Amino acid sequence: RLVSSAAPRPALGYGGVDGLTGQESGENRDGFIENRSGPDGQFSFVDQSKWLESHSGMRIPSQEIFEKSYIDGVMRPIQQEGTGFGGYT
C-alpha cells in the first residue's frame, strides 16, 4: 500500500542511522541498517556536514521542489496512471 501523505525519510548522509535503529525508532526501524550498524557492523557514522551544503544534489529541497518532483513525478504516475516507478511496472 502506498502512503502519499508521508514524506520520504531524509538521506542517510543527513542523520546517519539515528531514528532508524533501536526500539525508540518505532515504525521507522530498519532491520537491514540496524544489523549492519555499530562497532562490529559494516556501516559507521561519517560526519559529512562540510560537504553536504556544497553539493547541490545533497541539499534538502524546498517544499515546492518536493511537491513537483515527488508528488507529480513519482506518486501521480503510480496512483493515477498506473505506470509504476522507474523499472517497476
NORDA-V484245 format. One record per residue. N is the residue number from 1. D_LAST is the distance of its C-alpha to the last C-alpha in Angstrom with 1 decimal. Layout:
n->N d_last->D_LAST
n->N d_last->D_LAST
This chain:
n->1 d_last->14.9
n->2 d_last->14.3
n->3 d_last->17.7
n->4 d_last->17.8
n->5 d_last->21.6
n->6 d_last->21.6
n->7 d_last->22.0
n->8 d_last->20.3
n->9 d_last->23.0
n->10 d_last->25.0
n->11 d_last->24.5
n->12 d_last->26.6
n->13 d_last->29.0
n->14 d_last->30.2
n->15 d_last->31.2
n->16 d_last->30.8
n->17 d_last->30.2
n->18 d_last->32.4
n->19 d_last->30.8
n->20 d_last->28.3
n->21 d_last->30.9
n->22 d_last->33.7
n->23 d_last->34.5
n->24 d_last->34.8
n->25 d_last->31.1
n->26 d_last->30.2
n->27 d_last->26.6
n->28 d_last->25.7
n->29 d_last->27.1
n->30 d_last->25.0
n->31 d_last->26.4
n->32 d_last->24.9
n->33 d_last->26.7
n->34 d_last->29.7
n->35 d_last->30.3
n->36 d_last->30.4
n->37 d_last->32.5
n->38 d_last->36.3
n->39 d_last->39.2
n->40 d_last->38.0
n->41 d_last->34.3
n->42 d_last->32.1
n->43 d_last->31.5
n->44 d_last->34.4
n->45 d_last->34.9
n->46 d_last->35.6
n->47 d_last->36.8
n->48 d_last->34.8
n->49 d_last->36.4
n->50 d_last->38.3
n->51 d_last->35.3
n->52 d_last->32.7
n->53 d_last->34.4
n->54 d_last->35.1
n->55 d_last->31.5
n->56 d_last->29.7
n->57 d_last->26.2
n->58 d_last->27.6
n->59 d_last->29.1
n->60 d_last->28.0
n->61 d_last->26.8
n->62 d_last->28.6
n->63 d_last->27.3
n->64 d_last->26.8
n->65 d_last->24.7
n->66 d_last->22.7
n->67 d_last->22.0
n->68 d_last->21.1
n->69 d_last->18.7
n->70 d_last->17.2
n->71 d_last->17.4
n->72 d_last->17.0
n->73 d_last->14.6
n->74 d_last->12.3
n->75 d_last->13.1
n->76 d_last->13.8
n->77 d_last->10.6
n->78 d_last->8.8
n->79 d_last->11.9
n->80 d_last->13.4
n->81 d_last->11.0
n->82 d_last->8.0
n->83 d_last->5.9
n->84 d_last->4.2
n->85 d_last->6.4
n->86 d_last->7.4
n->87 d_last->6.1
n->88 d_last->3.8
n->89 d_last->0.0
